[in-house]
């Protein structure tokens, strides 16, 4: 049980952070592209 807990504690922050950071970066990029597209669409 202790090994399991250790593995979970060790695995969670690193894999969790990368799992949340990468989609967040892509979401920001996609949102930025949408905002720019809307801005250009309203500007023209």
C-alpha positions as CSV (number, residue, x, y, z in Angstrom):
1,X,0.0,0.0,0.0
2,X,2.8,2.4,0.8
3,X,4.5,1.7,-2.6
4,X,1.1,2.4,-4.3
5,X,0.7,5.6,-2.4
6,X,4.3,6.7,-3.1
7,X,3.9,5.9,-6.8
8,X,0.6,7.9,-6.9
9,X,2.1,10.8,-5.1
10,X,5.2,10.8,-7.3
11,X,3.2,10.3,-10.6
12,X,0.4,12.7,-9.9
13,X,2.1,16.1,-9.9
14,X,4.4,15.6,-12.9
15,X,2.0,13.7,-15.2
16,X,-0.9,15.8,-13.9
17,X,0.9,19.1,-14.6
18,X,1.9,18.1,-18.1
19,X,-1.6,16.7,-18.8
20,X,-3.1,20.1,-17.8
21,X,-0.5,22.4,-19.2
22,X,-0.4,21.1,-22.7
23,X,-4.2,21.3,-23.4
24,X,-4.2,24.7,-21.6
25,X,-1.6,26.0,-24.0
26,X,-3.5,24.6,-27.0
27,X,-6.7,26.1,-25.7
28,X,-5.0,29.5,-25.4
29,X,-3.7,29.2,-28.9
30,X,-7.1,28.2,-30.4
31,X,-8.9,31.0,-28.4
32,X,-6.3,33.6,-29.6
33,X,-6.9,32.5,-33.2
34,X,-10.7,32.7,-32.8
35,X,-10.4,36.1,-31.2
36,X,-8.1,37.4,-34.0
37,X,-10.5,35.9,-36.6
38,X,-13.5,37.6,-35.0
39,X,-11.6,40.9,-34.7
40,X,-10.6,40.8,-38.4
41,X,-14.2,39.9,-39.3
42,X,-15.7,42.8,-37.3
43,X,-12.9,45.2,-38.5
44,X,-13.5,44.6,-42.2
